[in-house]
Amino acid sequence: MKLLTVILFTILISDATFGQSMITENSYLENEDGKEISYAIFVTKMDSGRFTMIPLKDETKKVIGYRLEPLTSIKSVSKTTNNPKIEIGEIMELDVIYHKHIFILVTFNSESESKAGWMIFDTGTFVPIIITNEKFKAKLGAVKSVEVNGFEIKNPRTGTYGFPEVIQQYHETYTKEIGDFLGGKEIIGIMGYQLFKDYLVSIDLSKNKIYLRNPLTKEKSIITNKTYKVNYRDDLQNIWLPVTINNKEGLAHLDTGYPFTWIEESIVKNEVESFTIDGLDVFEKIDFKYKMAQQSQNYANLKFPLIANIGNDFLSHFVLTIDSVNKQLLFELIKD
């Protein structure tokens, strides 16, 4: 997101649309009262964590700018999440579909309705539940709980997303590509990592599984292959890893809302010859192509240099465990 918060609300842009919805110093921007404001003020307010943003469109539905919207106006079932306890030694398995994005089939329960839809699992979104499909949301009403494979969380915090048309685009595209796997259910929104932050979360894209465990579990690994531990920062409720790319040091954003991994080309100017995370050279052996991107102006408000965004193409080589209690990631190579 341009500024960080913009990352949080635009992380789901695909290859075809990447970079087209970015806020820059030349964007038309409005305060919450509809008055035009500067880029610097807009960025500062978004960084406060008290605002989201909504796109402004002309009569042809083309996005022509953005307006701040106070988070207090977001309809929220509850400010807290009532998470069920998982005993030490117990593993809750959640089925997912991995096709560029990670999809989880979620059942939403209200007082009068239970309705299921696919959510994009996104570590780059700090709001636990975002339903972008307005028809789905209207029929459902106020969400009392969500359920995944029998694992139920009551009163999840919900929010809004500035680009619902992006999720609709994914729904249309992926229905054509993997419709048989979606089983007639729509892709209706985003599930942020924060929904599961009270647990050890292990993501195994090779088996289409997410595992939840008690955070006090001593053995953090899921498989028996060698484990590489990386400490991370959680600024703005996102995950930031220390990386070195071609001898350039900085941080990378861990983002399961992106299908691919990009490198900031204004900092890493040549072809990627070395890529380490937290000084561990094992990551240099991962065989895939990085995408180069010019994103530095969009992240200028961060207090550290962001030089990469780690997406699902990179993560598919590992079983990744997120230990939010200790602010640590465990990368387990699927193949030693």
Buried (B, 14 or more C-beta within 10 A) or exposed (E): BBBBBBBBBBBBBBEEBBEEBBBEEEBEBBBBEEEEBEBEEBBEBBBEBEBBBBBBEEEEEEBEBBBBBEBEEBEBBEEEBEBEEBEEEEBBBBEBBBBBBBBBBBBBBBEEEEBBBBBBBBBBBBBBBBBBBEEBBEEBEEBBBBBBBEBBBBBBBBBBBBBBBBBBBBBEBBBEEBEEEBEEBBBBBBBBBBBBBBBBBBBBBEBBBBBBBBBEBEEBBBBEBEBBBBEBEEEBBBBBBBBBBBEBEBBBBBBBBBBBBBBBBEBBEEEBEEBBBBEEEEBEEBEEEBBBBEBBBBBBBBEEEBBBBBBBBBBBBBBBBBBBEEEBBBBBBBEE
